């Protein structure tokens, strides 16, 4: 196996993510931060966090598949959430994420709250790293 995703019992139990993604060999794919824009660049789901989360994860899937991988190959995600999004919305994003990632071995993840993203209207941005077996 070229990658291991796990959480040691000596760390706090994670909810919806893994603490460690170890890649022993293979091809690494680095995905730029994906936002809630469609292929034409139009904002999808203005003011609607769930619609934006759905578009972001769809864009991640499109990107990783274009590089020859699958969502199961993602070993790390960095999630940037704008401060105006209520913490009550986060479980909605997790439910959407769980339809895209391997729930049994979810990627190592970080969630950061930021004051704003590069363009007005974007509520979240997610960058990812995937590891493909050679």
HELIX and SHEET records of a PDB file:
HELIX    1   1 UNK A   49  UNK A   66  1                                  18    
HELIX    2   2 UNK A   71  UNK A   73  5                                   3    
HELIX    3   3 UNK A   87  UNK A   89  5                                   3    
HELIX    4   4 UNK A   90  UNK A   98  1                                   9    
SHEET    1   A 2 UNK A   3  UNK A   6  0                                        
SHEET    2   A 2 UNK A  20  UNK A  23 -1                                        
SHEET    1   B 4 UNK A  27  UNK A  34  0                                        
SHEET    2   B 4 UNK A 124  UNK A 132 -1                                        
SHEET    3   B 4 UNK A  74  UNK A  82 -1                                        
SHEET    4   B 4 UNK A 108  UNK A 114  1                                        
END                                                                             
